[in-house]
């Protein structure tokens, strides 16, 4: 599956809001994966329907980096936000495991 990880993004994991009401993020971490630019309707973690403009597929062990509201810088330098992730675990089968990250 690693032969498909041809795109690199930088993710700054959302850590919460500080006492001044400002969102805080971890330092950027680079992750290799597959970037797909397509528009689709997704349901955010709060239950609202929203439009995802891109999806990023990455190794399953990188899933914790992509918390909702995290910032992701794409290869073209565009900064997007994580809407929701979907972890695809093979459950012991010999299938590719990955995380799908839906981005604004």
C-alpha positions in Angstrom: 0.0 0.0 0.0 2.9 2.3 0.6 3.6 2.7 -3.1 0.3 4.7 -3.3 1.5 7.2 -0.6 2.8 9.8 -3.2 1.6 13.0 -1.6 2.9 14.7 1.5 0.9 17.0 3.7 1.7 18.9 7.0 -0.8 18.4 9.8 -1.1 20.5 12.9 -3.3 18.6 15.3 -6.0 20.6 17.0 -5.3 20.7 20.8 -8.3 22.8 22.0 -9.0 26.4 22.8 -6.9 28.4 25.3 -8.1 30.8 28.0 -8.2 33.6 25.4 -10.6 31.8 23.1 -7.9 31.0 20.6 -7.5 27.6 19.0 -4.2 25.9 19.7 -2.4 23.4 17.5 0.6 21.1 17.8 3.7 21.7 15.7 3.4 20.5 12.1 4.1 16.9 11.3 4.5 15.6 7.7 2.5 12.6 6.6 2.7 10.7 3.3 -0.5 9.5 1.7 -2.8 9.8 -1.2 -4.7 13.1 -1.9 -7.9 13.1 -3.8 -9.6 16.3 -4.9 -13.3 15.6 -5.1 -16.4 17.3 -3.7 -18.7 15.2 -1.5 -21.2 15.7 1.3 -20.1 14.5 4.7 -21.4 14.6 8.2 -19.2 16.4 10.7 -18.6 15.1 14.2 -21.3 17.5 15.6 -23.8 16.0 13.1 -23.9 18.9 10.7 -23.8 18.1 7.0 -20.9 20.0 5.2 -19.0 19.8 1.9 -15.6 18.1 1.8 -13.4 19.5 -1.1 -10.6 16.9 -0.7 -9.9 13.6 0.9 -6.5 12.4 2.2 -5.8 8.7 2.6 -2.9 7.8 5.0 -1.5 5.0 7.0 -3.8 4.0 9.9 -1.2 4.8 12.5 -1.4 8.5 11.6 -5.1 8.7 12.4 -4.6 10.4 15.9 -2.9 13.3 14.1 -6.1 14.1 12.1 -8.4 15.2 14.9 -11.4 17.3 13.8 -10.5 21.0 13.4 -6.8 20.1 12.8 -5.1 22.2 10.1 -3.7 20.4 7.1 -1.4 22.1 4.6 -1.7 20.5 1.1 1.2 20.1 -1.4 -0.1 23.3 -3.2 0.3 25.2 0.1 -3.5 25.5 0.6 -4.5 25.3 4.2 -7.5 23.1 4.9 -9.3 21.9 8.0 -10.2 18.3 9.0 -14.0 17.8 9.0 -14.1 14.2 10.0 -12.0 11.0 9.7 -12.9 7.4 8.9 -10.5 4.7 10.2 -10.6 1.6 8.0 -9.2 -1.3 10.1 -8.9 -4.7 8.4 -9.7 -6.5 11.7 -7.0 -9.1 11.2 -7.7 -9.7 7.5 -4.9 -9.2 5.1 -6.4 -6.0 3.6 -5.0 -2.5 3.5 -5.6 -0.5 6.6 -5.8 3.3 6.3 -7.5 6.5 7.5 -9.7 8.6 5.3 -9.5 12.3 6.2 -12.2 14.6 4.8 -11.0 18.2 4.4 -12.6 21.6 3.7 
